[in-house]
C-alpha cells in the first residue's frame, strides 16, 4: 500500500524523490489512478530508465488507456528491447491503449525481429481491429512459425468476414 493520498503527492514524489522505491510506488499509484497528466513523464521513463522502471511506466501508461496515445511511438520502439518481461509489459500497455496502437502495431509486423512480430500479432488479436487484417494475412506467410501461429490466432480473435477470408487463403 502506498503512502500517497493524492495523485499530486505521487506526482511530486515521482519528480523529486531520490528514493527508488518511493518513485516506483508513485508510478504504480499514478497508473492505478489513471492520471493522464503523467503520460509525458511516464513516456520519458519508458525511454530512459532501468528495465524495472521502464516496465512500471509502461504498465502505468496501459492503465491510463487511450489517453496515453501520445506514448505509442515510444512504446513501439521499446517493443524492440531484448528483455522479454519488458516486451510483455509494453505489449500489455499497447493492448490497453487499444485502437490508437493499431497502425504502429501493424507496421511492427514487418519488423526484422520475430519477437517483435509475435508481440504485435498478440496485441492486434487482443485489440481486435479489422484494420489489421491485411497485414496479419501477410504474416500468415512469415518465415517464423511462431509469427504464423500468432497471426492465425489474431485473425481468429478478430473474427470478421475479412479475417475469416484471410484464414481460408492459407
C-alpha angles and dihedrals in degrees: 000000000000126000092226121112098181139026088243090060090050091046091053092048092049092053101037111025122101090197109101093204092052091049091049090049089050091053091050092047093050091050093048089051091047088232101187095187087070094062095098094048093044090049089053090052091052088054101042115023140085116282095262094052091043089054093049091047092050091049090050090050089052091051089053087056126188091358084071092064091121088065094059097094091051092046090050091051090049089052085076092063115119093227104101093200091054090046089053090051091048091048090051091051092050090050092051092047084055128179095018086064095055101088093050093043089050089054089048089063086074095051115124090232112087092204089059091048092049091050090049091051091050092049095046091051092051093046088049099207116165088209087077096057098095093051092043089051088055089049090058085077097047117135091237117082092211092054090050091049094050093043089055091047091050092051090049090053093049089053098182126140090260092049092048090049091050090053091052092053094067 
